[in-house]
């Protein structure tokens, strides 16, 4: 399993999820969805099964 660092910050009603290693950005409606949305984005982008993706979430403060 490969683990990716993701950066998360609030933008209005959305949680923005940035995946620097892939130069990617996705969003989640709630904080609870951040992990899943990041893993789904990474799995699709890298063409691997979602079970093979781990994330470390790092909150970003402005």
C-alpha positions in Angstrom: 0.0 0.0 0.0 1.3 3.4 -0.9 0.4 6.3 1.4 0.0 9.9 0.2 0.1 13.1 2.1 -2.9 15.3 1.5 -3.6 18.9 2.5 -7.1 19.9 3.5 -8.6 23.4 3.9 -12.1 24.9 4.1 -13.4 26.9 1.2 -16.9 28.1 1.9 -19.1 25.0 2.4 -16.5 22.7 0.8 -13.4 20.9 2.1 -10.7 21.2 -0.5 -8.4 18.2 -0.7 -5.0 18.8 -2.3 -2.7 15.9 -3.3 0.6 17.6 -3.9 2.4 14.4 -5.2 -0.1 14.1 -8.0 -0.7 17.8 -8.4 -4.3 17.0 -7.7 -7.3 18.7 -6.2 -10.7 17.4 -5.2 -13.4 18.4 -2.8 -15.5 16.9 0.0 -18.8 18.2 1.3 -18.0 17.3 4.9 -14.9 16.7 6.9 -15.9 13.0 7.3 -15.6 12.6 3.5 -12.1 13.9 3.1 -10.3 10.5 3.5 -12.6 8.7 1.0 -12.6 11.5 -1.6 -8.8 11.7 -1.5 -8.4 7.9 -1.8 -10.9 7.8 -4.7 -9.1 10.6 -6.5 -5.7 8.9 -6.1 -7.0 5.4 -7.1 -8.6 6.8 -10.3 -5.6 8.9 -11.1 -3.0 6.2 -10.6 -5.1 3.3 -11.8 -4.9 1.2 -8.7 -7.6 -0.3 -6.4 -8.8 2.0 -3.7 -7.8 -0.6 -1.1 -4.2 0.0 -2.1 -4.2 3.7 -1.3 -3.6 5.3 2.1 -3.6 8.9 3.1 -2.2 11.1 5.8 -4.4 14.2 6.2 -2.7 17.5 7.0 -4.9 20.5 7.8 -3.8 23.7 6.3 -4.6 27.0 8.1 -4.8 30.3 6.3 
